[in-house]
Amino acid sequence: MDQATINFLGRAILRYRQFKLTFVPQKYLITGKATSVGWANDCELRIATKRPPSTWVDVFVHETCHLDQQLQRPTWHEHKEEALRKLDHWLEGKRVDHIENHIRSVIELEWDCERRSVRKIARNKLPVNLKTYAQMANAYILGYHWTLKNRKWCKKTYETTYIWTRMPEKIIPLKTALFPPDKLIKLFYE
């Protein structure tokens, strides 16, 4: 692990000390039916670390940005988190009115988080390729449109090279995230 990453992790542990930070020596975290490398809520940030740091540090950065959202914009963040809870209920098969609006709120939450993540990676000089990160982030954000259409989590996002390598190399504008061009959405169906 390089010195910039070590320094960043140390500062993060101090900065987010009001949250429980859990580094789990597993490849994935399992939450319900979903797997992930990391997640954060209003009490804890949890990250799976049984892999090279290059594959989990950027996820850790992303999750700390969700903590920043909570700290800096608590009311806004809570509204977006409620939309995420509604999305989870809908994916479980429950009836949720206005799911399109809830998914748009989740897209806004993740888009804001990805913008923050790119800035934090650059500011801390972390060994993360920002073009690749932005492409994967864009695929992740746009994957919510696939989720809306198919009523299941889009696993194709940043894990499918064919999709993320065809995404823009900078975080897309919010308007594009909310109303993407067909050429980007079609990638999820090819």
N, C-alpha and C positions, 0 to 999 in steps of 0.2 A: 504494500500500500504506500503510495507516495505521500510526501509531507503535506501537500495542500489538502489532501483528503483527511489525513490524520488531524490537521488543524481544524478543518471544517467540522468533523465529527465531535471534537472536543468542545468547540464553541456551541454546537447544536445541543449537546448534552447540558451545558450550562444555561443556554437561552430558553430551552423548553423544559426546564426542571419541574414546572408545575404539572407537566404531563408525565405519565408513565411511559418511558421509552423501553421497548422490549426488542432485543436482538435475538431472534430464534434461529438456532442452528439446524434449519430445515431448508429444503429447496423451495417449497411453496407453503403458503398459509392456506388453510381450508376454512372457509366461512360459509356455512350452509352448503349449497351445491356449487359454490364458486371457489376457484383457487386464485391466489394472487401472490405477488412478491412482497406487497406491503399494503397497509391501510392505516387510517387515523380516524379517531372520533374525538369527542369532547373530553375524553379522559386519557387516551392512550394512543401512541404510535407504535405499530408493530411491524417489524421487517424481517423477512427470511434471508439469512446470510450464508447458507451452505452452498456457496458458489463464489466465483471470483468477485472482488469488490466492484470491478467494472460492470457487473451485471446487476448490482443492487444499490450502489451509491446513488445513481440517478433517480431510482424509485424512492429512496430515502429523502432526497432533496424534494421531490414532488410532494411527498407526504408532509414534510415540514412546511411546505407552502400552504397546505390545507390548514395546518395549525396557525400560520400567519393570517390566513383569512378569518379564522375564528377570533383571533386576538384583535385584528384591526377593523373588521367589519362584522361584529357579532350578529346583529339583526339580519343583515343580508345573508350571512353564512347559514344561519338557522333556517331561513326560508328555503335556501337551496338544499340543505340537508333534509328538510321535510319532503321536498320533491324527490330526493333520492330514496327516501323511505317508501314513498308512494310507488316509485318505479319498482322497488323490490317486491312490494305487495302484488303489483300487476304481474311481475314475472313469476310469482308463485301461483298465479291463476286467479287471483282475486279481482273483483270488479273495481276499477278505479276510473272515475270520471275525469275527463280532460287530460288524459295521459300525454297527449302531445305537448301541452303546456308544461307538465312536469318534466318531460324529457328536455324541453328547451331550457328549463331552469338548471337541470343537471349539466347540460352542454355549457351553459354560461359559467357554472361553477368550475368545471374542468378546464375550460378555455382560460379563465383567469388564473387558475393554478399553473397551467403550462407556461403562460407568459411569465409568471413569477419565477418558475423553475429555471427557465432559460437565463433570466437575469441573475439568479442566485448562482447558477453554475459558472457563468462568466465572471461574476464579481469575486467568487472564491477560487477562480483559476483551477477548477476541478477537471480531471482528465476525462472529460466527456465530449465527444464529437457533437457540437451544437447543431450541425446540419442534420445529422442522423437522428439526434434527439428530437428535433423539430418535426422531421418527417414521421417518426413513430408517434409523436404526440398528436399530430394532425390526423393520423390514421385512427388513433384511439378516440379522439373527439368525434370524428365522422362516423365511427362505428356505432354510435348511439342511434343514428338514422336507420342502420340495419337492424338494430335491436327493436326499434319501434315497429318496423315492418314485419319482423319475424317473431316477436314476443319471446326472445331468448337472448342471453348475453352474446355479444359478438366476440368470438374468440379469434377472429381473423385479423384483428387490428394490427398491432405492432408485432405480432408473432409471424405474420405472413409477409415474407420478403417482397413478393410480387406486389402487394398492396402498398406497404409503407415506402418502398423505394420510388414509387410513382407520385408521392405526395410532395407538396411544396417544401423547400428547404428552410423556410421561416414559418413561424406560427401564423396560421391563416387569420385574417380579420374575423372578428366576432360575427359579422353579417354573413361571411362565407361559411363559418361554422354552423350557423343556424339555418342557412339556406344555401347548401352547397351546390355547385354545378353538377350536372348529370355525369360528366366525365369522371369525376372523383367517386361518386356513389356507385357507378357501374363497375368499378374495380372490385367491389365487394361481392360481385355476382359473376365474375369471370372465372 
